[in-house]
């Protein structure tokens, strides 16, 4: 049955769907020897697909991997960095580096905490597309004592780039001490550096930004630099939270827990 090319590339763990779209636009993908185009439909039983002139092997069903990483400070959430900074993939053990893993969304280099990694491009699409409401929870330390008025504004929405942010759950998690404020913030959207930019708009500077959960997946006691695989129940919960009900749940690889070499 024909399916969109970018979806096929994602389902085979080659890239996230957005990455696949970028590959197609840049001319890296061909179908039957001709340059592919966005929206093109392919049939794996008859069409020959290649990425960077390397044929895709449709008969090889990919083994999906789903990791939760406690991202340390200073590590970038990309597969490669032109500035030479350490990436989440550079830090993984060698046996995991060749599996096509990529981060699901991003945490900036100066933020820490829960970050999902997978080679399941379809799941990445479901969890990052704006039409799916998958909450992300953060603990934030701000310089200054945040007023109740500013907290109310944050909850209702603050204008960034000409449009309001979506309503957010914001609460104090400790009384102000040492001239700082500690908040728990839960977002249903993920604009670039959103928490830092909203804080700046309201007149505060972020001192620490730490993500504690992605949907129902809690970072818990996982220490900085450590990672673990998600259970089948956790993957099913993420799919349910993104309002997607799969007929067949993709099974994760065998459990693995480790620590990144920092």
JOGI-V947830 format. One record per pair of residues at least 12 apart in sequence whose C-alpha atoms are under 10 Angstrom apart, sorted by the first residue. I is the first residue (numbers start at 0). GAP is how many residues later the second one is. D is the distance in whole Angstrom. If there is no record, write none. Layout:
i->[I,I]
gap->[GAP,GAP]
d->[D,D]
This chain:
i->[0,0,0,0,0,1,1,1,1,1,1,1,1,2,2,2,2,2,2,3,3,3,3,3,3,4,4,4,4,4,4,4,4,4,4,4,4,4,4,4,4,5,5,5,5,5,5,5,5,5,5,5,5,5,5,5,5,6,6,6,6,6,6,6,6,7,7,7,7,7,7,7,7,7,8,8,8,8,8,8,8,8,8,8,9,9,9,9,9,9,9,10,10,10,10,10,10,10,10,11,11,11,11,11,11,11,11,11,11,11,11,11,12,12,12,12,12,12,12,12,12,12,12,12,12,12,13,13,13,13,13,13,13,13,13,13,14,14,14,14,14,14,14,14,14,15,15,15,15,15,15,15,15,15,15,15,15,15,16,16,16,16,16,16,16,17,17,17,17,17,17,18,18,18,19,19,19,20,20,20,21,22,22,22,22,22,23,23,23,23,23,23,24,24,26,26,27,27,27,27,27,28,28,28,28,28,28,28,29,29,29,29,29,29,29,29,30,30,30,30,30,30,31,31,31,31,31,32,32,32,32,32,33,33,33,34,34,35,35,43,43,43,43,44,44,61,61,61,61,62,62,62,62,62,62,62,63,63,63,63,63,63,63,63,63,63,63,64,64,64,64,64,64,64,64,64,64,64,64,64,64,64,64,65,65,65,65,65,65,65,65,65,65,65,65,65,65,65,65,65,65,65,66,66,66,66,66,66,66,66,66,66,66,66,66,66,66,66,66,66,67,67,67,67,67,67,67,67,67,67,67,67,67,67,67,67,67,67,67,68,68,68,68,68,68,68,68,68,68,68,68,68,68,68,68,68,68,68,68,68,68,69,69,69,69,69,69,69,69,69,69,69,69,69,69,69,69,69,69,69,69,69,70,70,70,70,70,70,70,70,70,70,70,70,70,70,70,70,70,70,70,71,71,71,71,71,71,71,71,71,71,71,71,71,71,72,72,72,72,72,72,72,72,72,72,72,73,73,73,73,73,73,73,74,74,74,74,74,74,74,74,74,74,74,74,74,75,75,75,75,75,75,75,75,75,75,76,76,76,76,76,76,76,76,76,76,76,77,77,77,77,77,77,77,77,77,78,78,78,78,78,84,85,85,86,87,87,87,87,87,87,87,88,88,88,88,89,89,90,90,90,90,90,91,91,91,91,91,91,91,92,92,92,92,98,98,99,99,99,99,99,100,100,100,100,100,100,101,101,101,101,101,101,101,102,102,102,102,102,102,103,103,103,103,103,103,103,103,103,103,103,103,104,104,104,104,104,104,104,105,105,105,105,106,106,106,106,106,107,107,107,109,109,109,109,110,110,110,110,110,110,110,111,111,111,111,111,111,111,111,111,112,112,112,112,112,112,112,112,112,112,112,112,112,112,112,113,113,113,113,113,113,113,113,113,113,113,113,113,113,113,114,114,114,114,114,114,114,115,115,115,115,115,115,115,116,116,116,117,117,119,119,122,122,122,122,122,122,125,125,125,125,125,125,126,126,126,126,126,126,126,126,127,127,127,128,128,128,129,129,129,129,130,130,130,131,131,131,131,131,131,131,132,132,132,132,132,132,132,133,133,133,133,133,133,133,133,133,133,133,133,133,134,134,134,134,134,134,134,134,134,134,134,134,134,134,135,135,135,135,135,135,135,135,135,135,135,135,135,135,136,136,136,136,136,136,136,136,136,136,136,136,136,136,136,136,137,137,137,137,137,137,137,137,137,137,137,137,137,138,138,138,138,138,138,138,138,138,138,138,138,138,138,138,139,139,139,139,139,139,139,139,139,139,139,139,139,139,139,140,140,140,140,140,140,140,140,140,140,140,140,140,141,141,141,141,141,141,141,141,141,141,141,141,141,141,142,142,142,142,142,142,142,142,142,142,142,142,142,143,143,143,143,143,143,143,143,143,143,143,144,144,144,144,144,144,144,144,144,145,145,145,145,145,145,145,145,145,145,145,146,146,149,149,149,149,150,150,150,150,150,150,151,151,151,151,151,152,152,152,152,153,153,153,153,153,153,153,153,153,153,153,154,154,154,154,154,154,154,154,155,155,155,156,157,157,157,157,157,158,158,158,159,159,159,159,159,164,164,164,164,164,164,164,165,165,165,165,166,166,166,166,167,167,167,167,167,168,168,168,168,168,169,169,169,169,169,170,170,170,170,171,171,172,179,179,179,179,180,180,180,181,181,181,182,183,183,183,184,184,185,185,185,185,185,186,186,187,194,195,195,213,214,214,214,214,214,214,215,215,215,215,215,216,216,216,216,216,217,221,221,221,222,223,223,223,224,224,224,224,224,225,225,225,225,225,225,226,226,226,226,226,227,227,227,227,227,228,228,228,228,228,228,228,229,229,229,229,229,230,230,230,230,230,231,231,231,231,231,232,232,234,234,234,234,235,235,235]
gap->[40,41,42,43,44,38,39,40,41,42,43,44,45,36,37,38,39,40,41,34,35,36,37,38,39,12,15,16,19,24,26,31,32,33,34,35,36,37,38,39,44,12,13,14,15,16,17,18,23,31,32,33,34,35,36,115,116,13,14,32,34,35,114,115,118,12,33,34,35,36,41,50,113,114,12,20,40,41,42,47,49,111,112,113,109,110,111,112,113,114,115,50,51,53,108,109,110,111,112,44,45,46,48,49,50,51,52,88,107,108,109,110,48,49,50,51,52,86,87,88,89,105,106,107,108,109,37,42,48,85,86,87,88,105,106,107,85,86,87,103,104,105,106,107,109,84,85,86,87,88,102,103,104,105,106,107,108,109,103,104,105,106,107,108,109,103,104,106,107,110,111,83,102,106,18,31,101,16,17,18,16,13,14,15,28,29,12,13,14,15,16,27,12,13,24,25,22,23,24,25,26,20,21,22,23,24,25,26,18,19,20,21,22,23,24,25,16,17,18,19,20,24,14,15,16,17,18,14,15,16,17,20,14,15,16,14,15,13,14,12,13,14,15,13,14,37,38,57,58,36,56,57,187,188,189,190,35,36,37,54,55,56,57,186,187,188,189,31,34,35,36,52,53,54,55,164,165,185,186,187,188,189,190,35,36,50,51,52,53,54,57,162,163,164,165,166,168,169,185,186,187,189,34,35,36,48,49,50,51,52,160,161,162,163,164,185,186,188,189,190,35,45,46,47,48,49,50,145,146,149,150,151,154,158,159,160,161,162,189,19,23,34,43,44,45,46,47,48,150,153,154,155,156,157,158,159,160,188,189,190,191,18,42,43,44,45,46,140,141,142,149,150,151,152,153,154,155,156,157,158,189,190,16,17,36,37,38,40,41,42,43,44,45,139,140,152,153,154,155,156,189,16,37,38,39,40,41,42,138,151,152,153,154,188,190,34,35,36,37,38,39,40,136,137,151,152,12,13,34,35,36,37,38,12,13,14,15,16,32,33,34,35,36,37,150,187,12,13,14,27,30,31,32,33,34,35,12,25,26,27,28,29,30,31,32,38,40,12,24,25,26,27,28,29,30,31,18,21,22,23,24,24,23,176,22,13,14,15,27,29,137,172,12,13,14,28,170,171,134,168,169,170,171,133,134,135,166,167,168,169,165,166,167,168,19,20,17,18,19,20,21,15,16,17,18,19,20,14,15,16,17,18,19,22,12,13,14,15,16,21,12,13,14,15,16,17,19,20,21,22,23,24,12,19,20,22,23,24,85,22,84,86,87,85,86,102,103,104,84,85,101,97,98,99,100,29,82,96,97,98,99,100,26,27,96,97,98,99,100,112,113,25,26,96,97,98,99,100,101,105,106,107,109,110,111,112,22,23,24,96,97,98,99,100,103,104,105,106,108,110,113,96,97,98,99,102,104,112,97,98,101,111,112,113,114,110,112,113,111,134,130,132,112,115,116,119,121,127,112,113,115,116,117,118,87,88,111,112,114,115,116,117,61,62,114,60,61,113,58,59,60,61,58,111,112,56,57,107,109,110,111,112,54,55,56,82,108,109,110,53,54,55,56,80,81,82,104,105,106,107,108,109,33,34,50,51,52,53,54,55,78,79,80,81,106,107,49,50,51,52,53,54,75,76,77,78,79,80,81,82,32,33,47,48,49,50,51,73,74,75,76,77,78,79,80,81,32,45,46,47,48,49,57,71,72,73,74,75,76,31,32,33,34,43,44,45,46,47,69,70,71,72,73,74,32,33,41,42,43,44,45,55,56,66,67,68,69,70,71,32,35,39,40,41,42,43,64,65,66,67,68,69,34,37,38,39,40,41,54,57,62,63,64,65,66,67,33,35,36,37,38,39,56,60,61,62,63,64,65,32,33,34,35,36,37,38,59,60,61,62,30,31,32,33,34,35,36,37,59,26,30,33,34,35,36,37,53,56,57,58,34,55,49,52,53,54,18,19,20,21,32,51,15,16,17,18,19,14,15,45,49,12,13,14,15,16,31,41,44,45,47,48,12,13,14,15,16,30,31,32,12,13,14,41,39,40,41,43,44,38,39,42,31,34,37,38,41,22,23,24,25,26,29,33,21,22,23,24,19,20,21,22,17,18,19,20,21,15,16,17,18,19,13,14,15,16,17,12,13,14,15,12,13,12,24,25,26,27,23,25,26,24,25,26,26,26,27,28,26,27,25,26,27,28,29,27,28,27,14,12,13,24,19,22,23,24,26,27,18,19,21,22,25,13,17,18,20,21,16,35,36,37,36,35,36,38,33,34,35,36,37,31,32,33,34,35,36,29,30,31,32,33,27,28,29,30,31,23,24,25,26,27,28,29,22,23,24,25,26,20,21,22,23,24,17,18,19,20,21,16,18,14,15,16,17,13,14,15]
d->[9,8,6,8,9,9,6,5,4,8,9,10,10,9,8,5,6,7,9,8,6,6,4,6,9,9,8,9,9,9,9,8,9,8,7,6,5,6,9,10,9,8,8,5,6,9,9,8,10,10,8,8,8,9,10,9,10,8,9,10,9,10,8,7,9,9,9,8,9,9,10,9,9,9,9,10,9,10,9,9,10,10,8,9,8,7,4,6,9,9,9,9,8,9,9,6,6,6,9,9,9,8,8,7,6,9,9,10,8,7,8,9,9,6,8,7,9,8,6,8,10,8,5,5,6,8,9,9,9,9,6,9,10,7,8,7,7,8,8,10,7,8,6,9,9,10,9,8,9,9,9,8,7,4,7,8,6,7,9,6,7,9,8,6,10,9,10,9,7,10,10,10,9,10,10,10,9,9,7,9,9,9,10,10,8,9,6,6,6,10,10,9,7,7,9,9,8,6,5,8,10,7,6,5,6,8,9,10,8,6,5,7,8,8,10,9,7,6,5,7,9,10,9,6,5,6,8,10,8,8,8,9,10,9,10,10,10,9,10,10,9,6,9,8,9,9,10,9,9,9,8,9,9,8,8,7,9,9,9,7,6,6,10,7,7,6,6,9,8,9,8,8,5,6,7,7,8,10,8,5,5,9,9,9,10,7,6,5,7,8,10,8,6,6,8,10,10,8,9,6,8,10,9,10,9,8,6,5,6,10,7,5,4,6,9,9,10,9,9,9,10,10,7,6,5,6,9,10,9,8,9,8,9,9,5,5,6,7,10,9,10,10,10,7,6,5,6,7,8,8,9,8,7,6,4,7,9,10,10,9,9,10,7,5,5,6,9,10,9,9,7,10,10,7,6,5,5,6,6,9,9,9,10,7,8,10,9,8,5,5,6,6,10,9,9,9,6,6,8,9,9,9,8,9,8,5,7,10,10,9,6,6,9,9,9,10,9,6,6,6,6,9,10,10,9,9,8,9,8,5,6,8,9,5,6,10,9,9,9,8,5,8,9,9,10,10,6,9,10,10,8,7,6,5,9,9,8,9,6,9,8,5,6,7,7,8,10,9,7,7,10,9,8,9,10,10,10,9,8,6,8,9,10,10,9,10,9,8,9,9,9,9,7,7,9,9,10,10,9,9,6,6,8,10,10,9,9,9,6,8,9,9,7,8,9,7,10,8,5,9,10,10,6,5,4,8,9,8,5,6,6,9,9,9,7,6,4,7,9,8,5,6,7,10,10,9,9,6,8,10,7,7,9,8,10,8,6,10,8,10,9,9,9,9,8,9,9,8,9,7,9,10,8,8,9,10,10,10,7,5,6,8,10,10,8,7,5,6,9,8,10,9,10,8,5,5,6,8,10,10,7,10,9,9,7,9,9,9,9,8,5,6,6,7,9,8,6,9,9,10,9,8,9,8,8,10,9,9,10,8,9,9,10,9,9,10,9,10,10,10,9,10,9,9,8,9,10,10,9,8,10,6,9,8,9,9,8,8,9,6,10,10,9,8,9,9,10,9,9,7,8,10,9,9,9,9,9,10,8,5,7,9,9,6,7,9,7,6,8,8,6,8,10,7,5,9,8,9,10,6,6,9,10,10,10,6,5,5,7,9,8,6,5,8,9,9,8,6,5,7,8,8,7,8,6,5,6,9,9,10,9,10,7,6,4,7,9,9,6,6,5,7,8,10,10,9,10,8,6,5,6,8,9,7,5,4,5,7,9,10,10,10,8,7,6,5,6,9,8,6,5,6,7,10,10,9,8,6,5,6,7,9,10,7,8,6,5,6,9,10,10,7,6,4,6,9,9,6,5,5,7,9,10,9,5,5,6,8,10,8,6,6,5,5,7,9,10,9,7,5,7,9,10,9,6,5,6,6,9,8,9,9,5,5,6,10,9,7,8,10,9,6,9,9,6,6,5,9,9,9,8,10,8,6,9,10,10,9,9,8,10,10,9,7,9,10,10,7,8,9,10,9,10,10,10,8,10,9,10,10,9,9,8,7,9,7,10,10,7,8,10,8,5,5,6,6,9,9,10,10,7,9,10,9,10,7,10,8,9,10,8,8,9,9,8,8,8,9,10,8,10,9,9,9,8,7,7,10,9,8,8,9,7,6,5,7,9,8,6,5,7,9,7,6,5,7,9,6,5,7,9,6,9,10,10,10,10,9,10,10,10,10,10,9,10,10,10,9,9,10,10,10,9,10,10,10,10,9,9,10,9,9,10,8,7,10,7,9,8,10,7,7,8,9,7,9,9,8,10,10,10,10,8,8,8,9,9,6,5,7,7,7,6,4,6,9,10,8,6,6,6,8,7,6,4,7,9,8,8,8,5,6,7,10,7,9,10,8,9,9,7,9,9,8,8,8,6,6,10,10,10,8,8,9,8,7,9,10]
